[in-house]
Amino acid sequence: MNALLNAETSKERWDLVREWTDAKQRVPCVPASELRESFRTRLNPPSGELAGAFDTQLRLLRDAMSAGIPAQSSSPHRKRY
């Protein structure tokens, strides 16, 4: 706060604000390779037989409904230039 109050010019004030608010490079705590393995098993469907806890009919219904979703959607509100 003192640095901001003691800034003599507008440029000095904005340089301080940018220093405080701009994105900073940080070293990730967990490497991406570890995250990949963790998320791959969590996000992909199980291969082979499903466990007995899965509702097969519900899964088939969900898969049928999901198949109707287009790979890319278009917005009727999108402006075309």
N, C-alpha and C positions, 0 to 999 in steps of 0.2 A: 504494500500500500504506500509505503514511504517513497519507493522508487517511482511510482505513478504520480504521486503528489509533487515530487521534486523534479519531474521531467520538465525541461525548459521549453521544448517545442512540441508541436503537434506530432511531428514525425517520431520523436522519442517516445511519446505516449503510445502511438500505434505500434511501434516496434516492440514495446513491452507487452501490449495486448496480444500481438501475434506470437510472441515468444511463449506466452502462457497458454494460448488456445490452439495453435497449429498442431497438427498431428505429429507425433514423434515416433521415430523408429524404435521398436522394442524387440528384444530377443525373446522368442516364444519360450514358455516354460516347458512345453511338451513338443517334441519334434513331430512334423507332419506325418512321417512314416509310422509312428506309433498311433496317431489318430486314425490313419487310414485303416489299419488292421482292426482297431476297435469298432469303427463305424461300419466297416464292410460286413462284419458279422451281425451287427445290430440292424442295419437298414436293408439288407438284401433278403429276399424271401428264402426260407429254408429249402435246401435241395433234398430231393427224395421224398420219403414218406413224411407226412405231417404228424405231429404228436396228437394223441387222443384228445387233448384239450381244444384243438381247433375244430370249429364248426365248418364242416366241408361244404354244406349247402350255402352258408353265408359267404364263404370264400368264393364259390363259383358265381354267386350273384354279384359280389363286389367286383370280381374280374370282368364279368360281362358289362357291368355299368362303366367300369374304368376304360374298357375298350372303346367306348363311344366318345371319350374325351379327345379332341383333336390335339395333335402334337404342338401346334401353334395356333393361338387364338387371335382374333382381330377385334379391336375395339370399335364400336360404331361411333364413338366420340373422337377418335383419332383424326387429327387434322392432316390432310394430304396437301403437300406443297408441290 
